[in-house]
Amino acid sequence: MNLPRFIALITALAILAAPLAAEAQAPIRIGASLSQTGVHAVVAQTQLRGYQLCVKHMNEKGGVLGRKLELVVYDDGSDPATAVRLYEKLITQDRVEQVLGPYHSAITDPVANVTEKHKMPMVVPIAGATSIYRKGRKFIFGMNPPSAIFLEGLIDLAAKKGLKTVALINRDDLFGRTVAQGTSELAKKKGLQVVFADAYPPGTTDFSTILTKLRAANPDVLGGATGINEDTVAIVRQLKALNVNPQMVGLTTGGLLGRDGEFVYISVPWLPELVEVRAGGLIPIARQYPGAREFIESHKKEFPGADITWPSAAGYGGCQILVEAIRRAGSLDSENLRDAILKMNHNTVFGAFRVDRDGVQIGLKYVMTQWQDGKRVVVWPEELAAVKARFPTPPWSQRP
């Protein structure tokens, strides 16, 4: 065989072998711990479903860099110390090549020390406490808007309604304190006076003492940084039992309030309704949620009967950002990935993603919903509002 024909044969064999080589490459292992048990289990598992669905979809599209993805997940039991140990194990023993964030600010903050030590970029779907990102860390990036503006919609609506006084209660953890402080500052900027502020320890079930003090302050508005749904349900029921009736009640969680939740405002960064079809066509802002409708439909098929929550979408979106960063960087190099993420102005199923130099999400804001006729509907901001807020809140004795 002459040399030119030999070279041509080798080249042809190489071309034929390339797809097989790519197929044979080991998957990119992505590690995370999530609260599959403990106080955060119900919500954190919705975030996990977002991760799982994103990995499935990415693999169906061929993965990234010619490699499929593999998700390695542990249960941290809603315990920060356990989460720290698990991320150390994922990185040093399991040898994962990338990580995704856990659930909740109180868990994310200590975990970030581990990922920072190993220079492992971590996209975090659910951790909006700004202090986490202002510690000089280089490798943490948030999907969620800052917790300090969680109740911005409540305060803005209250000011527009001419209300004057605000009471604040919060779960005494990093998330709750951040929301309370931020809401206090927002209220003062809008000309509202904070007439009562108090915190309750995690695990509280009897809120009668704090709510009795709140009633004595007689605020126009109650803002609550509750953190977990169980707190929200208990507070609303005890507001009813004690006949405490501000003109507006806004909380940071509340997906399972039932009839007692009528008129209550709940702040969220995302809802399926934001990308649904309404009279008059698509909500204009829905362009910021590419693929969200497909995500919703796939979620229904993959997890029948499971709620499609904003942590689900945030988990999916966080995975999207990591994969997009790998694609743009063209490698798994930590510094290259960091640079790619910092330069992003990218939309996911969760909405806009853009972070500042510290990794704080600045491309997305919360929306304010209100329970009306047993459903949560968007009432703020105006460009997204499906209906007007029902105001004022009637006395408990006059509610349906």
Secondary structure, DSSP 8 states (H G I E B T S, - for coil): --HHHHHHHHHHHHHHHHHHHHHHS--EEEEEEE-SSSTTHHHHHHHHHHHHHHHHHHHHTT-BTTB-EEEEEEE-TT-HHHHHHHHHHHHHTS--SEEE--BSHHHHHHHHHHHHHTT--EEESB---GGGTSSS-SSEEESS--GGGTTHHHHHHHHHTT--EEEEEEESSHHHHHHHHHHHHHHHHTT-EEEEEEEE-TT----HHHHHHHHHH--SEEEEE--SHHHHHHHHHHHHHTT---SEEEES--S--GGGGTT-EEEES--GGGGSEETTEE-GGGGGSTTHHHHHHHHHHHSTT----HHHHHHHHHHHHHHHHHHHHTS--HHHHHHHHHT--EEETTEEE-B-TT--B-S---EEEEEETTEEEEEESTTT-SS----S---GGG--
